[in-house]
């Protein structure tokens, strides 16, 4: 039995898990993955200075 949050339906966790797995190779297999994958790649289309700033923010977040 899996217990994460007692009042949250397991379907939400299953969906989140599927979306994370889809993000590893950017192939949407889950209905809601497309939106998440689009958001994930959105940063590639920003101006270079914004991309640089965002990259440093991600690096800093990962170091916490």
mmCIF file of the N, C-alpha and C atoms, coordinates in Angstrom:
data_MODEL
# 
_entry.id   MODEL 
# 
loop_
_atom_site.group_PDB 
_atom_site.id 
_atom_site.type_symbol 
_atom_site.label_atom_id 
_atom_site.label_alt_id 
_atom_site.label_comp_id 
_atom_site.label_asym_id 
_atom_site.label_entity_id 
_atom_site.label_seq_id 
_atom_site.pdbx_PDB_ins_code 
_atom_site.Cartn_x 
_atom_site.Cartn_y 
_atom_site.Cartn_z 
_atom_site.occupancy 
_atom_site.B_iso_or_equiv 
_atom_site.pdbx_formal_charge 
_atom_site.auth_seq_id 
_atom_site.auth_comp_id 
_atom_site.auth_asym_id 
_atom_site.auth_atom_id 
_atom_site.pdbx_PDB_model_num 
ATOM 1   N N  . UNK A 1 1  ? 0.834  -1.180 0.000   1.00 0.00 ? 1  UNK A N  1 
ATOM 2   C CA . UNK A 1 1  ? 0.000  0.000  0.000   1.00 0.00 ? 1  UNK A CA 1 
ATOM 3   C C  . UNK A 1 1  ? 0.878  1.241  0.000   1.00 0.00 ? 1  UNK A C  1 
ATOM 4   N N  . UNK A 1 2  ? 0.551  2.183  -0.891  1.00 0.00 ? 2  UNK A N  1 
ATOM 5   C CA . UNK A 1 2  ? 1.296  3.434  -0.960  1.00 0.00 ? 2  UNK A CA 1 
ATOM 6   C C  . UNK A 1 2  ? 0.536  4.519  -0.217  1.00 0.00 ? 2  UNK A C  1 
ATOM 7   N N  . UNK A 1 3  ? 1.233  5.242  0.654   1.00 0.00 ? 3  UNK A N  1 
ATOM 8   C CA . UNK A 1 3  ? 0.607  6.337  1.387   1.00 0.00 ? 3  UNK A CA 1 
ATOM 9   C C  . UNK A 1 3  ? 1.491  7.571  1.242   1.00 0.00 ? 3  UNK A C  1 
ATOM 10  N N  . UNK A 1 4  ? 0.941  8.619  0.648   1.00 0.00 ? 4  UNK A N  1 
ATOM 11  C CA . UNK A 1 4  ? 1.682  9.866  0.465   1.00 0.00 ? 4  UNK A CA 1 
ATOM 12  C C  . UNK A 1 4  ? 1.012  11.007 1.214   1.00 0.00 ? 4  UNK A C  1 
ATOM 13  N N  . UNK A 1 5  ? -0.264 11.180 0.963   1.00 0.00 ? 5  UNK A N  1 
ATOM 14  C CA . UNK A 1 5  ? -1.067 12.200 1.628   1.00 0.00 ? 5  UNK A CA 1 
ATOM 15  C C  . UNK A 1 5  ? -2.456 11.583 1.781   1.00 0.00 ? 5  UNK A C  1 
ATOM 16  N N  . UNK A 1 6  ? -2.898 11.392 2.982   1.00 0.00 ? 6  UNK A N  1 
ATOM 17  C CA . UNK A 1 6  ? -4.101 10.601 3.212   1.00 0.00 ? 6  UNK A CA 1 
ATOM 18  C C  . UNK A 1 6  ? -5.367 11.091 2.519   1.00 0.00 ? 6  UNK A C  1 
ATOM 19  N N  . UNK A 1 7  ? -5.477 12.389 2.266   1.00 0.00 ? 7  UNK A N  1 
ATOM 20  C CA . UNK A 1 7  ? -6.711 12.891 1.665   1.00 0.00 ? 7  UNK A CA 1 
ATOM 21  C C  . UNK A 1 7  ? -6.562 13.209 0.175   1.00 0.00 ? 7  UNK A C  1 
ATOM 22  N N  . UNK A 1 8  ? -5.485 12.805 -0.434  1.00 0.00 ? 8  UNK A N  1 
ATOM 23  C CA . UNK A 1 8  ? -5.267 13.050 -1.862  1.00 0.00 ? 8  UNK A CA 1 
ATOM 24  C C  . UNK A 1 8  ? -5.416 11.727 -2.600  1.00 0.00 ? 8  UNK A C  1 
ATOM 25  N N  . UNK A 1 9  ? -6.243 11.742 -3.629  1.00 0.00 ? 9  UNK A N  1 
ATOM 26  C CA . UNK A 1 9  ? -6.485 10.519 -4.402  1.00 0.00 ? 9  UNK A CA 1 
ATOM 27  C C  . UNK A 1 9  ? -5.199 10.046 -5.082  1.00 0.00 ? 9  UNK A C  1 
ATOM 28  N N  . UNK A 1 10 ? -4.992 8.759  -5.079  1.00 0.00 ? 10 UNK A N  1 
ATOM 29  C CA . UNK A 1 10 ? -3.776 8.165  -5.664  1.00 0.00 ? 10 UNK A CA 1 
ATOM 30  C C  . UNK A 1 10 ? -3.642 8.502  -7.146  1.00 0.00 ? 10 UNK A C  1 
ATOM 31  N N  . UNK A 1 11 ? -4.760 8.771  -7.816  1.00 0.00 ? 11 UNK A N  1 
ATOM 32  C CA . UNK A 1 11 ? -4.714 9.116  -9.242  1.00 0.00 ? 11 UNK A CA 1 
ATOM 33  C C  . UNK A 1 11 ? -3.874 10.362 -9.499  1.00 0.00 ? 11 UNK A C  1 
ATOM 34  N N  . UNK A 1 12 ? -3.886 11.307 -8.558  1.00 0.00 ? 12 UNK A N  1 
ATOM 35  C CA . UNK A 1 12 ? -3.076 12.517 -8.721  1.00 0.00 ? 12 UNK A CA 1 
ATOM 36  C C  . UNK A 1 12 ? -1.585 12.181 -8.678  1.00 0.00 ? 12 UNK A C  1 
ATOM 37  N N  . UNK A 1 13 ? -1.216 11.298 -7.794  1.00 0.00 ? 13 UNK A N  1 
ATOM 38  C CA . UNK A 1 13 ? 0.191  10.894 -7.713  1.00 0.00 ? 13 UNK A CA 1 
ATOM 39  C C  . UNK A 1 13 ? 0.599  10.083 -8.935  1.00 0.00 ? 13 UNK A C  1 
ATOM 40  N N  . UNK A 1 14 ? -0.290 9.222  -9.383  1.00 0.00 ? 14 UNK A N  1 
ATOM 41  C CA . UNK A 1 14 ? 0.006  8.434  -10.584 1.00 0.00 ? 14 UNK A CA 1 
ATOM 42  C C  . UNK A 1 14 ? 0.184  9.345  -11.791 1.00 0.00 ? 14 UNK A C  1 
ATOM 43  N N  . UNK A 1 15 ? -0.665 10.372 -11.918 1.00 0.00 ? 15 UNK A N  1 
ATOM 44  C CA . UNK A 1 15 ? -0.549 11.310 -13.036 1.00 0.00 ? 15 UNK A CA 1 
ATOM 45  C C  . UNK A 1 15 ? 0.759  12.091 -12.944 1.00 0.00 ? 15 UNK A C  1 
ATOM 46  N N  . UNK A 1 16 ? 1.090  12.576 -11.765 1.00 0.00 ? 16 UNK A N  1 
ATOM 47  C CA . UNK A 1 16 ? 2.340  13.322 -11.594 1.00 0.00 ? 16 UNK A CA 1 
ATOM 48  C C  . UNK A 1 16 ? 3.541  12.451 -11.921 1.00 0.00 ? 16 UNK A C  1 
ATOM 49  N N  . UNK A 1 17 ? 3.517  11.220 -11.472 1.00 0.00 ? 17 UNK A N  1 
ATOM 50  C CA . UNK A 1 17 ? 4.606  10.286 -11.769 1.00 0.00 ? 17 UNK A CA 1 
ATOM 51  C C  . UNK A 1 17 ? 4.734  10.080 -13.270 1.00 0.00 ? 17 UNK A C  1 
ATOM 52  N N  . UNK A 1 18 ? 3.620  9.880  -13.956 1.00 0.00 ? 18 UNK A N  1 
ATOM 53  C CA . UNK A 1 18 ? 3.650  9.660  -15.407 1.00 0.00 ? 18 UNK A CA 1 
ATOM 54  C C  . UNK A 1 18 ? 4.212  10.881 -16.140 1.00 0.00 ? 18 UNK A C  1 
ATOM 55  N N  . UNK A 1 19 ? 3.846  12.070 -15.694 1.00 0.00 ? 19 UNK A N  1 
ATOM 56  C CA . UNK A 1 19 ? 4.343  13.290 -16.335 1.00 0.00 ? 19 UNK A CA 1 
ATOM 57  C C  . UNK A 1 19 ? 5.850  13.417 -16.141 1.00 0.00 ? 19 UNK A C  1 
ATOM 58  N N  . UNK A 1 20 ? 6.333  13.135 -14.954 1.00 0.00 ? 20 UNK A N  1 
ATOM 59  C CA . UNK A 1 20 ? 7.778  13.201 -14.698 1.00 0.00 ? 20 UNK A CA 1 
ATOM 60  C C  . UNK A 1 20 ? 8.512  12.189 -15.577 1.00 0.00 ? 20 UNK A C  1 
ATOM 61  N N  . UNK A 1 21 ? 7.991  10.983 -15.676 1.00 0.00 ? 21 UNK A N  1 
ATOM 62  C CA . UNK A 1 21 ? 8.616  9.965  -16.522 1.00 0.00 ? 21 UNK A CA 1 
ATOM 63  C C  . UNK A 1 21 ? 8.628  10.426 -17.983 1.00 0.00 ? 21 UNK A C  1 
ATOM 64  N N  . UNK A 1 22 ? 7.527  11.011 -18.452 1.00 0.00 ? 22 UNK A N  1 
ATOM 65  C CA . UNK A 1 22 ? 7.474  11.503 -19.831 1.00 0.00 ? 22 UNK A CA 1 
ATOM 66  C C  . UNK A 1 22 ? 8.501  12.608 -20.071 1.00 0.00 ? 22 UNK A C  1 
ATOM 67  N N  . UNK A 1 23 ? 8.840  13.367 -19.036 1.00 0.00 ? 23 UNK A N  1 
ATOM 68  C CA . UNK A 1 23 ? 9.802  14.459 -19.212 1.00 0.00 ? 23 UNK A CA 1 
ATOM 69  C C  . UNK A 1 23 ? 11.228 13.954 -19.418 1.00 0.00 ? 23 UNK A C  1 
ATOM 70  N N  . UNK A 1 24 ? 11.483 12.696 -19.127 1.00 0.00 ? 24 UNK A N  1 
ATOM 71  C CA . UNK A 1 24 ? 12.848 12.193 -19.304 1.00 0.00 ? 24 UNK A CA 1 
ATOM 72  C C  . UNK A 1 24 ? 13.242 12.084 -20.769 1.00 0.00 ? 24 UNK A C  1 
ATOM 73  N N  . UNK A 1 25 ? 12.264 11.799 -21.634 1.00 0.00 ? 25 UNK A N  1 
ATOM 74  C CA . UNK A 1 25 ? 12.591 11.724 -23.066 1.00 0.00 ? 25 UNK A CA 1 
ATOM 75  C C  . UNK A 1 25 ? 11.696 12.625 -23.918 1.00 0.00 ? 25 UNK A C  1 
ATOM 76  N N  . UNK A 1 26 ? 10.912 13.464 -23.247 1.00 0.00 ? 26 UNK A N  1 
ATOM 77  C CA . UNK A 1 26 ? 10.024 14.436 -23.911 1.00 0.00 ? 26 UNK A CA 1 
ATOM 78  C C  . UNK A 1 26 ? 9.075  13.786 -24.904 1.00 0.00 ? 26 UNK A C  1 
ATOM 79  N N  . UNK A 1 27 ? 8.537  12.639 -24.516 1.00 0.00 ? 27 UNK A N  1 
ATOM 80  C CA . UNK A 1 27 ? 7.506  11.957 -25.301 1.00 0.00 ? 27 UNK A CA 1 
ATOM 81  C C  . UNK A 1 27 ? 6.247  11.912 -24.442 1.00 0.00 ? 27 UNK A C  1 
ATOM 82  N N  . UNK A 1 28 ? 5.196  12.660 -24.837 1.00 0.00 ? 28 UNK A N  1 
ATOM 83  C CA . UNK A 1 28 ? 3.983  12.697 -24.021 1.00 0.00 ? 28 UNK A CA 1 
ATOM 84  C C  . UNK A 1 28 ? 3.149  11.425 -24.163 1.00 0.00 ? 28 UNK A C  1 
ATOM 85  N N  . UNK A 1 29 ? 3.135  10.631 -23.123 1.00 0.00 ? 29 UNK A N  1 
ATOM 86  C CA . UNK A 1 29 ? 2.318  9.419  -23.103 1.00 0.00 ? 29 UNK A CA 1 
ATOM 87  C C  . UNK A 1 29 ? 1.081  9.612  -22.234 1.00 0.00 ? 29 UNK A C  1 
ATOM 88  N N  . UNK A 1 30 ? 1.132  10.567 -21.336 1.00 0.00 ? 30 UNK A N  1 
ATOM 89  C CA . UNK A 1 30 ? 0.025  10.880 -20.445 1.00 0.00 ? 30 UNK A CA 1 
ATOM 90  C C  . UNK A 1 30 ? -0.713 12.101 -21.008 1.00 0.00 ? 30 UNK A C  1 
ATOM 91  N N  . UNK A 1 31 ? -2.012 12.143 -20.819 1.00 0.00 ? 31 UNK A N  1 
ATOM 92  C CA . UNK A 1 31 ? -2.845 13.208 -21.367 1.00 0.00 ? 31 UNK A CA 1 
ATOM 93  C C  . UNK A 1 31 ? -2.342 14.606 -21.004 1.00 0.00 ? 31 UNK A C  1 
ATOM 94  N N  . UNK A 1 32 ? -1.888 14.799 -19.792 1.00 0.00 ? 32 UNK A N  1 
ATOM 95  C CA . UNK A 1 32 ? -1.464 16.126 -19.346 1.00 0.00 ? 32 UNK A CA 1 
ATOM 96  C C  . UNK A 1 32 ? 0.021  16.397 -19.560 1.00 0.00 ? 32 UNK A C  1 
ATOM 97  N N  . UNK A 1 33 ? 0.740  15.476 -20.112 1.00 0.00 ? 33 UNK A N  1 
ATOM 98  C CA . UNK A 1 33 ? 2.182  15.657 -20.303 1.00 0.00 ? 33 UNK A CA 1 
ATOM 99  C C  . UNK A 1 33 ? 2.510  16.724 -21.336 1.00 0.00 ? 33 UNK A C  1 
ATOM 100 N N  . UNK A 1 34 ? 1.714  16.860 -22.365 1.00 0.00 ? 34 UNK A N  1 
ATOM 101 C CA . UNK A 1 34 ? 2.024  17.805 -23.440 1.00 0.00 ? 34 UNK A CA 1 
ATOM 102 C C  . UNK A 1 34 ? 2.213  19.212 -22.907 1.00 0.00 ? 34 UNK A C  1 
ATOM 103 N N  . UNK A 1 35 ? 1.314  19.667 -22.063 1.00 0.00 ? 35 UNK A N  1 
ATOM 104 C CA . UNK A 1 35 ? 1.430  21.026 -21.516 1.00 0.00 ? 35 UNK A CA 1 
ATOM 105 C C  . UNK A 1 35 ? 2.698  21.175 -20.689 1.00 0.00 ? 35 UNK A C  1 
ATOM 106 N N  . UNK A 1 36 ? 3.008  20.188 -19.883 1.00 0.00 ? 36 UNK A N  1 
ATOM 107 C CA . UNK A 1 36 ? 4.203  20.253 -19.042 1.00 0.00 ? 36 UNK A CA 1 
ATOM 108 C C  . UNK A 1 36 ? 5.466  20.228 -19.900 1.00 0.00 ? 36 UNK A C  1 
ATOM 109 N N  . UNK A 1 37 ? 5.493  19.389 -20.914 1.00 0.00 ? 37 UNK A N  1 
ATOM 110 C CA . UNK A 1 37 ? 6.666  19.317 -21.786 1.00 0.00 ? 37 UNK A CA 1 
ATOM 111 C C  . UNK A 1 37 ? 6.845  20.617 -22.560 1.00 0.00 ? 37 UNK A C  1 
ATOM 112 N N  . UNK A 1 38 ? 5.754  21.227 -23.010 1.00 0.00 ? 38 UNK A N  1 
ATOM 113 C CA . UNK A 1 38 ? 5.850  22.520 -23.691 1.00 0.00 ? 38 UNK A CA 1 
ATOM 114 C C  . UNK A 1 38 ? 6.431  23.576 -22.761 1.00 0.00 ? 38 UNK A C  1 
ATOM 115 N N  . UNK A 1 39 ? 5.971  23.601 -21.523 1.00 0.00 ? 39 UNK A N  1 
ATOM 116 C CA . UNK A 1 39 ? 6.497  24.564 -20.554 1.00 0.00 ? 39 UNK A CA 1 
ATOM 117 C C  . UNK A 1 39 ? 7.974  24.313 -20.279 1.00 0.00 ? 39 UNK A C  1 
ATOM 118 N N  . UNK A 1 40 ? 8.349  23.046 -20.250 1.00 0.00 ? 40 UNK A N  1 
ATOM 119 C CA . UNK A 1 40 ? 9.737  22.678 -19.993 1.00 0.00 ? 40 UNK A CA 1 
ATOM 120 C C  . UNK A 1 40 ? 10.659 23.205 -21.088 1.00 0.00 ? 40 UNK A C  1 
ATOM 121 N N  . UNK A 1 41 ? 10.214 23.157 -22.333 1.00 0.00 ? 41 UNK A N  1 
ATOM 122 C CA . UNK A 1 41 ? 11.041 23.595 -23.460 1.00 0.00 ? 41 UNK A CA 1 
ATOM 123 C C  . UNK A 1 41 ? 10.889 25.077 -23.784 1.00 0.00 ? 41 UNK A C  1 
ATOM 124 N N  . UNK A 1 42 ? 9.911  25.733 -23.176 1.00 0.00 ? 42 UNK A N  1 
ATOM 125 C CA . UNK A 1 42 ? 9.638  27.131 -23.466 1.00 0.00 ? 42 UNK A CA 1 
ATOM 126 C C  . UNK A 1 42 ? 10.866 28.011 -23.274 1.00 0.00 ? 42 UNK A C  1 
ATOM 127 N N  . UNK A 1 43 ? 11.669 27.708 -22.299 1.00 0.00 ? 43 UNK A N  1 
ATOM 128 C CA . UNK A 1 43 ? 12.850 28.532 -21.993 1.00 0.00 ? 43 UNK A CA 1 
ATOM 129 C C  . UNK A 1 43 ? 13.867 28.570 -23.133 1.00 0.00 ? 43 UNK A C  1 
ATOM 130 N N  . UNK A 1 44 ? 13.827 27.613 -24.013 1.00 0.00 ? 44 UNK A N  1 
ATOM 131 C CA . UNK A 1 44 ? 14.787 27.611 -25.121 1.00 0.00 ? 44 UNK A CA 1 
ATOM 132 C C  . UNK A 1 44 ? 14.519 28.734 -26.113 1.00 0.00 ? 44 UNK A C  1 
ATOM 133 N N  . UNK A 1 45 ? 13.313 29.311 -26.099 1.00 0.00 ? 45 UNK A N  1 
ATOM 134 C CA . UNK A 1 45 ? 12.958 30.356 -27.046 1.00 0.00 ? 45 UNK A CA 1 
ATOM 135 C C  . UNK A 1 45 ? 13.091 31.770 -26.514 1.00 0.00 ? 45 UNK A C  1 
ATOM 136 N N  . UNK A 1 46 ? 13.660 31.945 -25.348 1.00 0.00 ? 46 UNK A N  1 
ATOM 137 C CA . UNK A 1 46 ? 13.794 33.286 -24.775 1.00 0.00 ? 46 UNK A CA 1 
ATOM 138 C C  . UNK A 1 46 ? 15.104 33.921 -25.215 1.00 0.00 ? 46 UNK A C  1 
ATOM 139 N N  . UNK A 1 47 ? 15.234 35.237 -25.071 1.00 0.00 ? 47 UNK A N  1 
ATOM 140 C CA . UNK A 1 47 ? 16.492 35.901 -25.394 1.00 0.00 ? 47 UNK A CA 1 
ATOM 141 C C  . UNK A 1 47 ? 17.648 35.323 -24.559 1.00 0.00 ? 47 UNK A C  1 
ATOM 142 N N  . UNK A 1 48 ? 18.868 35.365 -25.110 1.00 0.00 ? 48 UNK A N  1 
ATOM 143 C CA . UNK A 1 48 ? 20.024 34.767 -24.423 1.00 0.00 ? 48 UNK A CA 1 
ATOM 144 C C  . UNK A 1 48 ? 20.223 35.232 -22.981 1.00 0.00 ? 48 UNK A C  1 
ATOM 145 N N  . UNK A 1 49 ? 20.035 36.502 -22.704 1.00 0.00 ? 49 UNK A N  1 
ATOM 146 C CA . UNK A 1 49 ? 20.248 37.000 -21.337 1.00 0.00 ? 49 UNK A CA 1 
ATOM 147 C C  . UNK A 1 49 ? 19.229 36.379 -20.373 1.00 0.00 ? 49 UNK A C  1 
ATOM 148 N N  . UNK A 1 50 ? 17.992 36.235 -20.818 1.00 0.00 ? 50 UNK A N  1 
ATOM 149 C CA . UNK A 1 50 ? 16.971 35.597 -19.980 1.00 0.00 ? 50 UNK A CA 1 
ATOM 150 C C  . UNK A 1 50 ? 17.280 34.119 -19.770 1.00 0.00 ? 50 UNK A C  1 
ATOM 151 N N  . UNK A 1 51 ? 17.747 33.475 -20.814 1.00 0.00 ? 51 UNK A N  1 
ATOM 152 C CA . UNK A 1 51 ? 18.099 32.058 -20.709 1.00 0.00 ? 51 UNK A CA 1 
ATOM 153 C C  . UNK A 1 51 ? 19.243 31.871 -19.714 1.00 0.00 ? 51 UNK A C  1 
ATOM 154 N N  . UNK A 1 52 ? 20.225 32.727 -19.784 1.00 0.00 ? 52 UNK A N  1 
ATOM 155 C CA . UNK A 1 52 ? 21.370 32.668 -18.865 1.00 0.00 ? 52 UNK A CA 1 
ATOM 156 C C  . UNK A 1 52 ? 20.918 32.858 -17.420 1.00 0.00 ? 52 UNK A C  1 
ATOM 157 N N  . UNK A 1 53 ? 20.074 33.865 -17.185 1.00 0.00 ? 53 UNK A N  1 
ATOM 158 C CA . UNK A 1 53 ? 19.565 34.133 -15.841 1.00 0.00 ? 53 UNK A CA 1 
ATOM 159 C C  . UNK A 1 53 ? 18.770 32.945 -15.327 1.00 0.00 ? 53 UNK A C  1 
ATOM 160 N N  . UNK A 1 54 ? 17.907 32.416 -16.159 1.00 0.00 ? 54 UNK A N  1 
ATOM 161 C CA . UNK A 1 54 ? 17.092 31.273 -15.764 1.00 0.00 ? 54 UNK A CA 1 
ATOM 162 C C  . UNK A 1 54 ? 17.988 30.064 -15.451 1.00 0.00 ? 54 UNK A C  1 
ATOM 163 N N  . UNK A 1 55 ? 18.994 29.834 -16.260 1.00 0.00 ? 55 UNK A N  1 
ATOM 164 C CA . UNK A 1 55 ? 19.902 28.707 -16.030 1.00 0.00 ? 55 UNK A CA 1 
ATOM 165 C C  . UNK A 1 55 ? 20.584 28.818 -14.678 1.00 0.00 ? 55 UNK A C  1 
ATOM 166 N N  . UNK A 1 56 ? 21.050 30.021 -14.339 1.00 0.00 ? 56 UNK A N  1 
ATOM 167 C CA . UNK A 1 56 ? 21.693 30.209 -13.039 1.00 0.00 ? 56 UNK A CA 1 
ATOM 168 C C  . UNK A 1 56 ? 20.712 29.998 -11.892 1.00 0.00 ? 56 UNK A C  1 
ATOM 169 N N  . UNK A 1 57 ? 19.464 30.398 -12.093 1.00 0.00 ? 57 UNK A N  1 
ATOM 170 C CA . UNK A 1 57 ? 18.445 30.169 -11.064 1.00 0.00 ? 57 UNK A CA 1 
ATOM 171 C C  . UNK A 1 57 ? 18.199 28.677 -10.848 1.00 0.00 ? 57 UNK A C  1 
ATOM 172 N N  . UNK A 1 58 ? 18.178 27.927 -11.936 1.00 0.00 ? 58 UNK A N  1 
ATOM 173 C CA . UNK A 1 58 ? 17.996 26.473 -11.829 1.00 0.00 ? 58 UNK A CA 1 
ATOM 174 C C  . UNK A 1 58 ? 19.185 25.840 -11.118 1.00 0.00 ? 58 UNK A C  1 
ATOM 175 N N  . UNK A 1 59 ? 20.394 26.243 -11.492 1.00 0.00 ? 59 UNK A N  1 
ATOM 176 C CA . UNK A 1 59 ? 21.592 25.702 -10.842 1.00 0.00 ? 59 UNK A CA 1 
ATOM 177 C C  . UNK A 1 59 ? 21.565 25.990 -9.341  1.00 0.00 ? 59 UNK A C  1 
ATOM 178 N N  . UNK A 1 60 ? 21.204 27.232 -8.981  1.00 0.00 ? 60 UNK A N  1 
ATOM 179 C CA . UNK A 1 60 ? 21.155 27.607 -7.555  1.00 0.00 ? 60 UNK A CA 1 
ATOM 180 C C  . UNK A 1 60 ? 20.095 26.785 -6.820  1.00 0.00 ? 60 UNK A C  1 
ATOM 181 N N  . UNK A 1 61 ? 18.963 26.557 -7.461  1.00 0.00 ? 61 UNK A N  1 
ATOM 182 C CA . UNK A 1 61 ? 17.913 25.766 -6.831  1.00 0.00 ? 61 UNK A CA 1 
ATOM 183 C C  . UNK A 1 61 ? 18.371 24.321 -6.602  1.00 0.00 ? 61 UNK A C  1 
ATOM 184 N N  . UNK A 1 62 ? 19.100 23.763 -7.537  1.00 0.00 ? 62 UNK A N  1 
ATOM 185 C CA . UNK A 1 62 ? 19.565 22.383 -7.414  1.00 0.00 ? 62 UNK A CA 1 
ATOM 186 C C  . UNK A 1 62 ? 20.616 22.206 -6.324  1.00 0.00 ? 62 UNK A C  1 
ATOM 187 N N  . UNK A 1 63 ? 21.317 23.277 -5.968  1.00 0.00 ? 63 UNK A N  1 
ATOM 188 C CA . UNK A 1 63 ? 22.351 23.206 -4.937  1.00 0.00 ? 63 UNK A CA 1 
ATOM 189 C C  . UNK A 1 63 ? 21.789 23.231 -3.525  1.00 0.00 ? 63 UNK A C  1 
ATOM 190 N N  . UNK A 1 64 ? 20.515 23.541 -3.368  1.00 0.00 ? 64 UNK A N  1 
ATOM 191 C CA . UNK A 1 64 ? 19.922 23.640 -2.028  1.00 0.00 ? 64 UNK A CA 1 
ATOM 192 C C  . UNK A 1 64 ? 19.759 22.289 -1.407  1.00 0.00 ? 64 UNK A C  1 
# 
